[in-house]
Each structure stands twice: as structure tokens, then as C-alpha cells.
Amino acid sequence: MDTIEKRLGSEALKNLHCHYSHIEFTDKGERKHHNLDMAEYGPDFKFLARLVAERGLKPVIACETPNLDIDAQKLRGMVLKELKVRGRK
């Protein structure tokens, strides 16, 4: 987050657009996108949700898992939970 803000500015960070998925890689690159419950293929989204809430960001986070409608709701729920912990909406 600090690097993004340093290179692109505070507004770019606040309105960040990014994609999130658990991705299985091989030596040739991406092999397969996995659902959120496949933790061994990606970082825990809770860390990003916490940063979003702590910094008061308003990002667009595109979910790219095979169950994107279900997993997108899970991602949203994690961000909302972190916002609630910090007294933000």
C-alpha cells in the first residue's frame, strides 16, 4: 500500500482497482483460479480487508474465483467486518 501511494499518489490508493483470487501457479505461470476456501493458493484476504478499513480506502476489488458471486460476498463481508471493528461504514 505504501509503495502504491508513494508512486501513484493518495487518490490512486484510495480508489484502487484490483483483482483478487487464489491462484495456483506452475513454472509456466497461472494454472488455475481457486475458490477462497483453497487457502494454500493465495494470501488471506483478511490482511487486505484490514488495510482497507484502517486506511479508509474505497477500492473496487474484482473477485476472480470460480464461485465469484459467493466469494465476492465473502470478500465484501470481510471488509464490512473490519470497518465495523473500527467504527467506520
Summary of the structure (lengths in Angstrom):
residues: 89
radius of gyration: 13.9
end to end distance: 20.7
largest distance: 44.2
contacts: 212
relative contact order: 0.19
helix: 49%
strand: 21%
